[in-house]
Structures are given as C-alpha cells and as structure tokens.
C-alpha cells in the first residue's frame, strides 16, 4: 500500500496502526515511513522536484524488493507528484494507491513541528501544499478521509479493502 497525502494528513499514524493489526493476523508487514527514510536512506536529497522524485523512486525500489520477498509493505510518504506515483504503479506489482484526503487547515492544526506556520510565513520554501504543489491521485484504489474519519474508521476501511481483495 502506498499512502500519499499532504503533510500531517495521517500517513505515518495510520501506517503504524494498520501494521500492528496485520501483525496480529500473522501477516508479514514492513512500514517505510517517509521521515525515517529521509533520515536514514535519502538524506543526500533536498526538496526540489527532481530530489522528491528521486526520493520516491528509491523508496519504491525498496518496497518492490520487500514485496518480491513476500513482505507486505506500507509506504507512508507525501509523494506529491502524480507522474512519480504512476511510475511506481508500473514497477511494483499489487500497487495499492491510498489517498489520505485531508483539508490543509486540519493538517496545519495537527502539525506539532510548526512547519505549516513557517511555510505560511514564507520561512520554508518548497513546502508541499503551500509553496509547492500536491497532485491528488486521479484514481486511487482507496481514499481515506482522514480529516473527518476517526483513526479506527480509516483502519477499518483499509483492512476491509485488503480482505475484500484477497490480500489478507
């Protein structure tokens, strides 16, 4: 599953919750969190469009390797550009694009790091949704409305989707 959405839309939180539920069902699962990957694997990249696409390409490669070895993977990263996600869809079997739809005002309220405040003030450039674009998916397999759904509702929708489509 590839979670995409604005910063603070709930990607990491839901990925962790879903991972725990799947582990209870004895499903092998690995979460690739965008912030962790940035710190450990792609710290050489910045936030230009080229660098963002390279970041997504690298994460996609790791997800593909894990998947090819029987490890279900949940990727939680902004991945703002539709072309980069379309390329992933071509490369990764069973790619499930999951859009975490959330109003930017709600995302900004959730932001404990204060990044939205800095971005709105012009102190941060290339901030997705403020000074850089976010391209919502045109046809994701699943939409989670994280601005209005509870965490339990969103987790339930994912687990139902996986079950209904024979993934677990």
Helices and strands as residue ranges (DSSP letters): E 2-5, H 11-24, E 29-33, H 34-40, H 49-68, E 72-76, H 82-91, E 97-101, H 104-110, H 115-120, E 142-145, H 151-164
